């Protein structure tokens, strides 16, 4: 199995502007504003002071952006494919994403590395970035995010194999609780030939982490 695909170069990174084009979710802004106002009161703040007057609305609009993936079907980005007899790895590294830990509604941010071994059809690289974005923009846990990306690729593209590795920093751990600044969580989901063939698995993981 060859791995000298041009798709694996450092130039195959997708600019953030191409991946972050999800429209804000349609949300109940007045309801969120009311809830945020109650939270401010509950922690001892004055929601009517100048600096906080517009905070409930800002928070509501921010949640509309952060939760945009709830009203999106990320798999739609894998529906348009191209017939191509290409039998080498397609790897897109360093897909930046931002998500929300569903346990504390605090951000976790990081980078996803996604690879697949085509079986007669390929998809545009920007679609892989949008796939990651769609699953990330919702309350999440990193483990589920990783498997959702890999499973979507396997089911929609039906490749010989695929792999997704995510490295992320969780503010629910760095700014509260354990408060371990600098810690990084790494998760992986390996499917198909990358899972069954130890040599292929080792090579694709090495390529994902290569400098």
N, C-alpha and C positions, 0 to 999 in steps of 0.2 A: 504494500500500500504506500503510495507516494504522498509526500507532504510539502512539496515545493510550490504550493499554490500562491499566486500573487495576492490573493485575497487575505493572506495571513500577514502581510507586511504592516509596519506601524502606521502606514498611510491609510489604512482601512478604517480608521476611527471616524465616527459620525459626529459632526458638529452638533452641539446641544440644540441649536435652533431648529434642526430638522426633526428632532425627536420630541420636542416639547410643544406640540401644536394642538393638544387636546383642548377643546372648548371647555370652559368651566361647567361643572355639573349644575343642573337646575335644582336649586335647593330652596327651602323655606327660610328666607333671610330674616323676616320678623321673628320667627320662632327661635332662631339661633341668637339673634340680638337680645331677646328676652332672657335666654339661658345664660349668656355671657354676662349680662348685667347682674343676674342673680349670683353668679360666681364671684364677681367683683365685690358685691356686698358681703358675701359669705366669708371672704378672706379679710374683711375689714377695710376695704377701699371705698372711696366715694365715686360712683360712676358718673356723677354730675359735675365733677371738677373738670376744668378745661382740657387737661391732657387725656382724659378718658372718655370724653363725650362721644367721639366717633369710633372708639375702640370696638364696641359690639358689632358695628357694621363692617369694620375692617376685618374682624375675625370671621364673620360670616362669609365675606367675599373670598377670604383666604381659604376657607374650607371648601368653597366651590371649586377652587383650583386644585387643591390637594386631593380632593375626592373625585376628580373628573373621571377616573377610571371605572367608577361604579356604574356609570351609564355608558360605558364603551365595551365593545366586544373586541378585545385585542387580536383574536384569531382572524378577524377580517383582513388584517394586513398580510396574511399568508395565503389568501384566496387567489391572488394574481401571481401565477408562476410562469416560468419559461422552460420549455423543453430543451434540455441541454445534456448531451452525453458527456458529462464531466464527472470523473470518478476520483477526485481528490478533495481534500478537506476545504470547507469554506469556514473561515474563522473571523469573527468580529470581536475585537477586544476593547476593553475600556469604555463600555457604554455607561455613561454617567446617569444615575437615577436618584430620585428623592422619594421617600415613602414615609408612611406613618405607622409606628408600632401600635398595633391594635390594643395592646394592654394598657398603655399610658397616653395614647394619642400624642406622642412625642416623635420628632423626626428621626429617621435613620437614613443615611446617605452612603452611597458607595458606587462601585463599578461592577458591571456584569460582563462576563466573557462568554460568548455563545458560539458554538461550532456544530456543524453537521456534515455528514458524508452523503452527498446527493445520490439519488437513484433515479436518474432520468429527468429531474426537474429541480430548478433553482429559483430563488426568490431574491428580489432586490435587497441589498444590504441595509438600506434605510428602513426596510420593513422589519428587520430584526430589532433595530433600535426602537421602533414604535411599538413592537410587541412587548418589549421590556417596560416601556413607559406606561402602556395601558394597564399592565398588571401591577405596576408599582404605585400608581395614583389611586390608592384606596387603603383602608385600614389593612395592615398586612403583618405577617411574621416572615422573616427571611427564608425560613425553610420552605414554606408554602410558595412563596414567590419563585424560588429556584425551581421547584418541581413543576409549577404551572407553565413556566417558560419552556422547559424541556418537553413536557407532555404535549404542549400545543404544537411544537415543531414536529414531533414524532407523528402525531395524528393528522396534521394538515399536509405536511410535505412527504411523509412516509419515506424518510431517508434510511440508509443502512444503519446509521447511528447518529446520535447527537449528544452534546454535553453542554451544561451550563454551570458556570462557577461564579459565585457572587462574593465579593469582599465588601463589608460595610461597617460603618461606625454607628453605634446606637446611642443617642443622647439619653435614653432611659437608663443607660448604664454609666455614661460618662459625667452627667450633670446631677444625677440623683442616685439613690441606692448605693451601689458599690463604689461609684465615683472613680472608676478606673480609666482616666484619660489616656488616650492613645491605643486602647485595646481595639482589635479588629476581629469581626466574626467572619468566618469563611464557610460557605456551604456549597455543595456540589450535587448535581443530578446527572447521572451518566446513563445513557440508554443505548440499546441495540448493540452494534459491533464494538463500540467503545467500552461497553460493559463486559462483554463476553470474551474479548481478546485483550489479555493483560498488556501486551506490547503496544497495541493501539491506544489503550487507555493511558499508559504512561507517557506516550509521545504527545498525545493531544493535551494532557495536563501540563507537560513541560512547555509546549508552545504557548499555552495560555499565560503562563507565568514568565516567559522569556523576556529579557530586557531588550 
